[in-house]
Amino acid sequence: MFHESTIEKIRGIWKTFDLSLGIPPIDKQHLWLIGILVDLEQKFESEVGVKLKEDFAISLNKTLDYTIEHFSLEEKLLEKAGFPKLGHHRLQHIRFIAALKRRMNENIEENFAKAAFDLMKNLKKWLFVHILNEDKGYLEWLKIEKNYQNYDWIEDDLKHSPYYEEIQNLYEKVVFSKKQNISPEFLDIGEQNLKAISELWYRYRLKTGIAIVDIQHLWLLHLLVRTEKVYKQKLKQEIDSSELSDELKALIQSVIEYVKEHFNTEESIMSRFNYIGEKSHIKQHEQFNILIADLTDRSESGDLEAIARLLQDLKDWLISHIAVEDKKLFYFFRSRLPEVNEYVRQLNKAEKIHIWKEAVMIYKLLVDYEDISDSKNLSKQHY
């Protein structure tokens, strides 16, 4: 069913974000959901008109069939094991199915593109939030409290699925195939880098809902993750010392420059749309700039221990600031997001801000699909 390029992207997602629970029949169903999502995304990029609408309808029906089958099996597993939070887990399932059924009953002829985007966003949200948080949670409980290992009956039930042959085939190709190629975007950014970014992003729930802010936050996390990685290599002297020192300084400079650009972007949006908390927000930016100035001095002196502490302080401050202050921006701007996005497009077109191609790639993988950039003005990474 799936082209090799689709399988390579599915494999990239599966490996990068460590989605396996170690329960094969549950893993097979999770992979199937990823497969539907990736396949639909690629068709949305290459198909138009009637063909796309037909494929969209097929994907929607498969998604509903999948969720009903998968949730039923998962709930039976948790009920047999006596999982204490089964009620909460079941409620999450009920809400997701209800949302999908609503979409099936909606008239999407007038705004088909929006309906398709909404479906992909909801699938992606469930994939990363539910699997990484809820499902990983019950997995830990099974391991620690019950050590429940009898999963044969789940596989037997799964065999009754009308999609079982396709589900099994995809699982074998992704997990056991001798070919373990992954799609280029994972190689460009780095599997381990993406994994580290995603862990921070979902653990601290950093999504603000404002596309440009989220893109820039993800890019800052990417720069910090890469800088930490190079710093650790420097400590181990895995690369020539002088070359590594130059690379570390270049990355630190990239962090400093991009923090300034990000703050300027936020402040420009706050000013343009008369954000009521603008003064307080800018004051926090000024406090952060003190850390940035200290990092600049430390990097010039080559004080590795001080650089390590400052990098951790930067990451801690950034996460705290995003999780509290930046989320306030969304609640103020949520009724005007189309205006904000159009303003951002104008800034990008005028080259007053840079939207790195790789940053958009990370955003599409982890968050959303909305294109707020002028594709002709996407910048190439500068380090």
VOGU-3710 file (C-alpha; in Angstrom, 3 decimals, decimal comma):
1> mfhestieki> 0,000/0,000/0,000  2,700/2,498/0,996  5,460/3,760/-1,300  9,043/3,349/-0,116  9,378/7,117/0,487  6,317/6,961/2,760  7,772/4,005/4,685  11,064/5,879/5,122  9,224/8,808/6,701  7,146/6,502/8,919
11> rgiwktfdls> 10,358/4,778/10,021  11,955/8,152/10,717  9,060/9,196/12,970  8,960/5,817/14,723  12,689/5,717/15,475  13,268/9,399/16,160  10,465/9,807/18,682  10,898/6,348/20,226  7,205/5,477/19,908  7,502/1,731/20,507
21> lgippidkqh> 5,835/0,470/23,677  7,342/-2,995/23,314  3,853/-4,494/22,983  3,897/-5,691/19,336  0,137/-5,668/18,578  -0,250/-2,164/20,071  2,871/-0,981/18,246  1,447/-2,330/14,983  -1,708/-0,260/15,435  0,231/2,864/16,337
31> lwligilvdl> 2,360/2,412/13,232  -0,824/2,075/11,198  -2,018/5,461/12,447  1,329/7,025/11,552  1,028/5,400/8,137  -2,413/6,920/7,506  -1,156/10,336/8,604  2,022/10,329/6,513  0,283/8,891/3,456  -2,457/11,527/3,641
41> eqkfesevgv> 0,103/14,293/4,100  2,019/13,232/1,005  -1,159/12,924/-1,058  -2,224/16,359/0,090  1,047/17,751/-1,262  0,820/15,972/-4,642  -2,882/15,487/-5,464  -5,739/17,876/-6,258  -9,446/17,852/-7,002  -11,647/14,771/-6,975
51> klkedfaisl> -8,784/12,291/-6,461  -7,621/14,066/-3,313  -11,159/14,232/-1,909  -11,635/10,516/-2,518  -8,375/9,678/-0,751  -9,292/12,019/2,091  -12,614/10,208/2,595  -10,872/6,815/2,549  -8,295/8,009/5,118  -11,031/9,365/7,363
61> nktldytieh> -12,927/6,072/7,310  -9,750/4,104/7,983  -8,899/6,409/10,860  -12,307/5,879/12,467  -12,130/2,103/11,968  -8,596/2,113/13,371  -9,424/4,084/16,482  -12,443/1,964/17,377  -10,463/-1,265/16,960  -7,329/0,006/18,659
71> fsleekllek> -9,047/1,687/21,604  -11,159/-1,405/22,242  -8,094/-3,656/22,381  -6,122/-1,200/24,505  -8,964/-0,833/26,998  -9,341/-4,619/27,258  -5,611/-4,873/28,015  -5,819/-2,236/30,749  -8,983/-3,743/32,208  -7,372/-7,207/32,408
81> agfpklghhr> -4,325/-5,676/34,096  -6,416/-3,634/36,554  -4,981/-0,277/35,455  -6,235/2,296/38,016  -6,540/5,171/35,515  -8,566/3,229/32,959  -11,519/5,619/33,300  -9,394/8,622/32,364  -7,760/6,729/29,494  -11,152/5,606/28,174
91> lqhirfiaal> -12,431/9,196/28,333  -9,544/10,313/26,096  -10,544/7,638/23,600  -14,234/8,633/23,657  -13,404/12,274/22,990  -11,136/11,421/20,066  -13,736/9,159/18,403  -16,471/11,773/18,929  -14,300/14,418/17,222  -13,649/12,141/14,232
101> krrmneniee> -17,333/11,287/13,881  -18,191/14,990/13,887  -15,798/15,505/11,005  -17,389/12,681/9,053  -20,767/14,376/9,397  -19,521/17,818/8,404  -20,071/19,266/4,953  -16,514/19,886/3,837  -17,183/20,798/0,214  -16,846/24,536/0,811
111> nfakaafdlm> -13,533/24,378/2,621  -11,983/21,038/1,829  -8,384/22,177/2,395  -9,158/23,338/5,935  -10,920/20,055/6,747  -7,924/18,041/5,539  -5,527/20,200/7,542  -7,701/19,837/10,640  -7,700/16,056/10,298  -3,920/15,906/10,056
121> knlkkwlfvh> -3,524/18,268/13,007  -5,848/16,172/15,186  -4,132/12,943/14,233  -0,732/14,436/14,944  -1,877/15,874/18,268  -3,235/12,513/19,367  -0,184/10,682/18,088  2,349/12,646/20,099  0,306/13,609/23,143  -1,646/10,402/23,689
131> ilnedkgyle> 1,030/7,872/22,764  3,988/9,671/24,340  2,141/10,723/27,496  -0,901/8,522/28,132  0,296/5,262/26,589  3,849/5,558/27,927  2,242/6,181/31,314  0,329/2,917/31,395  3,381/1,095/30,014  5,428/2,190/33,035
141> wlkieknyqn> 2,632/1,010/35,327  2,469/-2,380/33,610  6,215/-2,817/34,000  6,544/-1,657/37,591  3,273/-2,667/39,221  2,030/-5,700/37,351  4,757/-6,912/34,985  1,904/-7,980/32,697  3,359/-9,741/29,630  0,561/-11,871/28,133
151> ydwieddlkh> -0,200/-10,083/24,869  -1,010/-13,084/22,652  -4,759/-12,541/22,914  -4,345/-8,966/21,594  -2,591/-10,287/18,491  -5,370/-12,855/18,015  -8,019/-10,109/18,206  -6,024/-7,872/15,856  -6,037/-10,612/13,208  -9,789/-10,044/12,784
161> spyyeeiqnl> -9,169/-6,496/11,541  -9,986/-5,966/7,828  -6,678/-4,095/7,623  -4,582/-6,752/9,370  -2,580/-7,775/6,315  -1,631/-4,152/5,595  -0,915/-3,479/9,284  1,364/-6,527/9,533  3,113/-5,704/6,266  3,865/-2,143/7,357
171> yekvvfskkq> 5,159/-3,293/10,760  7,541/-5,798/9,175  8,873/-3,245/6,678  9,414/-0,526/9,271  10,811/-2,634/12,103  12,387/-5,748/10,575  13,339/-4,856/7,010  17,055/-5,048/6,179  16,567/-1,618/4,621  16,403/0,816/7,518
181> nispefldig> 16,569/4,019/5,479  14,818/7,094/6,802  13,646/10,143/4,854  16,057/13,068/4,310  14,502/15,542/6,761  15,474/13,311/9,692  19,021/13,051/8,398  19,270/16,817/7,751  18,274/17,749/11,290  19,591/14,627/13,013
191> eqnlkaisel> 17,564/11,859/14,647  19,010/12,445/18,112  18,530/16,208/17,835  14,883/15,777/16,845  14,331/13,326/19,658  15,795/15,732/22,224  13,718/18,636/20,863  10,507/16,585/20,894  11,099/15,421/24,466  11,392/19,021/25,661
201> wyryrlktgi> 8,492/20,185/23,501  5,981/17,603/24,721  7,219/17,181/28,292  6,755/20,890/29,027  3,799/21,427/26,631  5,493/24,343/24,878  3,075/24,874/21,990  1,631/28,408/22,091  -0,634/28,094/19,054  0,960/31,077/17,275
211> aivdiqhlwl> 2,766/29,580/14,298  5,755/31,930/13,992  6,356/31,902/17,756  6,302/28,101/17,826  8,611/27,855/14,799  11,130/30,187/16,406  10,900/28,430/19,782  11,586/25,084/18,109  14,565/26,545/16,287  15,950/27,937/19,531
221> lhllvrtekv> 15,576/24,517/21,142  17,330/23,021/18,112  20,242/25,448/18,470  20,509/24,800/22,208  20,413/21,022/21,708  23,162/21,211/19,069  25,247/23,544/21,215  24,996/21,202/24,205  25,977/18,271/22,003  29,084/20,046/20,712
231> ykqklkqeid> 29,940/21,187/24,248  29,873/17,559/25,448  32,067/16,530/22,523  34,456/19,283/23,492  34,678/17,905/27,024  35,478/14,452/25,670  37,828/15,916/23,052  36,159/13,745/20,399  37,126/16,235/17,686  40,212/18,357/17,213
241> sselsdelka> 40,178/20,866/20,066  40,721/24,029/18,022  38,102/23,084/15,414  35,579/22,219/18,095  36,193/25,466/19,923  35,423/27,364/16,718  32,252/25,336/16,147  31,108/25,842/19,735  31,658/29,596/19,494  29,782/29,718/16,173
251> liqsvieyvk> 26,811/27,859/17,647  26,725/30,071/20,738  26,748/33,091/18,450  23,857/31,557/16,477  21,869/31,155/19,701  22,554/34,767/20,692  21,601/36,179/17,285  18,446/34,110/17,006  17,278/34,989/20,525  17,514/38,659/19,524
261> ehfnteesim> 15,582/38,044/16,300  12,927/36,037/18,155  12,440/38,764/20,759  12,208/41,378/18,005  9,553/39,269/16,249  7,456/38,863/19,384  7,793/42,532/20,271  6,853/43,596/16,746  3,683/41,473/16,886  2,811/42,740/20,383
271> srfnyigeks> 3,216/46,343/19,256  1,309/45,876/15,991  -1,705/44,297/17,714  -1,612/46,312/20,969  -0,919/43,458/23,379  -1,965/44,568/26,874  0,969/42,824/28,582  3,592/44,231/26,230  5,650/46,184/28,803  5,865/43,279/31,258
281> hikqheqfni> 6,778/40,848/28,472  9,535/43,104/27,123  10,936/43,468/30,639  11,327/39,679/30,813  13,129/39,770/27,480  15,510/42,368/28,919  16,222/40,094/31,885  17,010/37,246/29,506  19,374/39,516/27,569  21,503/39,770/30,715
291> liadltdrse> 22,078/36,001/30,519  22,848/36,356/26,817  25,453/39,056/27,484  27,085/36,829/30,115  27,131/33,899/27,663  28,857/36,106/25,103  31,602/37,021/27,556  32,065/33,440/28,756  32,254/32,036/25,211  34,974/34,528/24,330
301> sgdleaiarl> 37,021/33,495/27,348  36,507/29,763/26,641  35,319/29,026/30,211  33,649/25,637/29,529  32,265/25,123/33,027  30,639/28,541/33,034  29,303/27,994/29,503  27,664/24,728/30,632  25,898/26,459/33,533  24,756/29,307/31,323
311> lqdlkdwlis> 23,436/26,982/28,619  21,366/25,181/31,257  20,158/28,533/32,630  19,206/29,620/29,106  17,254/26,433/28,489  15,512/26,576/31,880  14,585/30,237/31,412  13,363/29,685/27,862  11,156/26,730/28,839  9,718/28,612/31,808
321> hiavedkklf> 9,115/31,748/29,730  7,390/29,831/26,901  5,264/27,733/29,255  3,928/30,767/31,134  4,428/34,143/29,451  4,367/33,221/25,771  1,192/31,156/26,168  -0,531/34,340/27,327  0,080/35,698/23,823  -2,131/32,998/22,328
331> yffrsrlpev> -5,076/33,775/24,592  -4,851/37,436/23,598  -4,359/36,813/19,859  -6,454/33,670/19,312  -9,353/35,530/17,657  -6,896/37,337/15,366  -4,517/34,536/14,356  -5,214/34,923/10,598  -4,232/38,619/10,902  -1,112/37,732/12,880
341> neyvrqlnka> -0,097/35,118/10,300  -0,616/37,564/7,442  1,507/40,149/9,264  4,240/37,526/9,686  4,122/36,746/5,960  4,677/40,439/5,263  7,649/40,546/7,653  9,111/37,452/6,014  8,595/38,821/2,513  10,271/42,081/3,517
351> ekihiwkeav> 13,141/39,986/4,995  12,637/41,534/8,419  12,538/38,037/9,883  14,121/34,764/8,757  12,126/31,542/8,652  14,674/28,787/8,196  13,679/25,930/5,918  14,842/23,419/8,545  12,817/25,206/11,254  9,657/24,804/9,177
361> miykllvdye> 10,566/21,134/8,728  10,766/20,626/12,508  7,495/22,521/12,962  5,700/20,325/10,419  7,018/17,171/12,049  6,121/18,143/15,610  3,315/20,660/15,535  1,280/21,708/12,563  0,946/22,093/8,821  -0,090/25,716/8,370
371> disdsknlsk> 2,249/27,585/6,024  2,866/31,099/7,350  5,907/31,684/5,183  6,334/32,851/1,640  8,002/29,714/0,256  10,172/31,857/-2,005  11,586/33,565/1,085  12,482/30,523/3,166  16,032/30,986/4,414  18,771/28,405/4,508
381> qhy> 20,419/27,716/7,849  23,313/30,059/8,505  25,710/28,053/10,635
//
